[in-house]
Amino acid sequence: QPKVEGSQTTIGAGGRYDGLIEQLGGRPTPGTGFGTGLERIILNLKAQGLGPEPPAAPDAFLAVADEAAQGRALTLARALRKAGATVIAGTAGRSLKSQMRQANSLGAKYALVLGERELADGSVTVRDLTDGSQETVPVGDAAGRILSS
């Protein structure tokens, strides 16, 4: 048996609580319940080398280069998700360089950049993070561009 955290090997316990509601002033109601220590479960899973699957890399990271574009970025992210893309939206106020580092660390294939220029002309800059190429496309074409490859 593997070593487990804590002085016990039990991670949950419970029982019948038929009289509980009545003791609290309610009508007689049958009941069951249990309690568990989530921290103990997590520690034991880690000790056994088990855990959640790492998240899949997103199709795109949406970088917000201008605070005024934050609302448009969230609208675009919702539209891209509706079209079937996995998108993580950045936060205005962080430098574009910092957001691009985050896009790379997440393994995103594309970075979509919304800044002052893109906001003014209804476009988005699509940067392919695998080869560094980029193009500016109308916002409505963004989903087709990132999902076509």
N, C-alpha and C positions, 0 to 999 in steps of 0.2 A: 504494500500500500504506500503511495507517495506521501511525502510529508505535506501536511496542510497547515495553513496559518491558524493561529488561535489554539486554545486548549482543547477544543472539541473537533470532531470530524463532521458534525452536523451542520448543514448550511441552511436548513429551514425546519420549522416545526409548526404545528397547529392543532386544531381540534374542533369540536362542536361547541357552539356558543348559543344554544337554543334559548336560554333564559336572559341573554344580554339585553335585547331590546325591551323586554318587559321590565328589567331592572332600571332601565333609563326612562321609564314612563310610557313606553309604547305597548301595543298589544302583543301577545305571545307570537313570536316569529321564529321559525327554525333558522339556524345559521351555522356556517362553518367559516373558519378563517385560518390564516397562517402568517407567520412572520419569517423574514429571511434577512441575512446580512449581506447586502450587495457588495460591500467592500471585501468581505471574505470570499465571495464567489469570484470576484475579479482577480484577487490575489491568487486564488487556486487555479484559475484558468491560465493566468500568466505563468505560474510555476510549471504548468504542464505544456507550455508552449502553444496554448490555444488563444485565439482572439478573433476579432472580426476580420473579414477579408479587407484588404486595402481597397480604397475607392478607385474606380476606374478613372483614367485620365479624362478630363473634360474635352469636348470638341473645341471649345473656345473659351477664352478669358476675355471679358469685356472691360477694357481699361478706360477709365473716365479721366480725361486730361484736363477738363474744365468743369468747375463746380456747377455751372449753369447746365451742363449736360447730364447731371445725375438722374433727373427725372426721365429724360429720353433714354438713358441707358437702361433703367429698370423696365421701361416699356419694351425696349428692344429685346432685353433678356427674356421677358415673358413670351414675346412673339417667337423667338428662336426656340424656346422650350416647347411651345405649342407645335412647332414644326418638327420636333423630334430631336433637337440638338441638346447636348448637355453643356450648360453654360454657367460659368461662375462670374459674377459681376464684381468688379473692383469698387473701391470707394474713393469718391472725390476728396481731395485734400492730401492724398498721398502722391508722391512724385510719380511721373510716368515711368521713370527708370525702375522704381521700386515695384510698381505694378507689373512691369514686364518681367522682372526677376521672379515674382510670384507666379506668373503665367508659366514660365519655364520650369519652376520647381514643381508645379502641379502636373507637368507633362502635357499641357494643352498643345494641340496642333496649330491652332490659330490664336492670334491676339486681335481683337477688334478694338479700334481706338476711336473714341468719340471726344472731340475737342471743339474749340470755338469754331474753326473752319467747317468741320463736319456738321455741327449744329446749325450753322447758317445756311448751308446748301442741302441739308437733308441727306447726307451721305455718312458712310462709315469707312474707315481705313481698315482693310483686312491684311494682316501680316501673317504670312506662313512662317511659323517658327522652326520648321525643319530646314528650309533653305534661305530664309531671310527676305524673300521677295514680298512685295506688298503692292496693293492696288486700292484705289478708292472706288467704292461702288455705292449706288443708291441704297438707302436703308432697307427698302423692300427686297433687294436682291441678296442681302447678307445670308439668309438661311440657305438659299440655293448654292451660294458660293462655298460655304463651309461644309455643307452636306454632300456636295457633288463628288468629293474625292475620298 
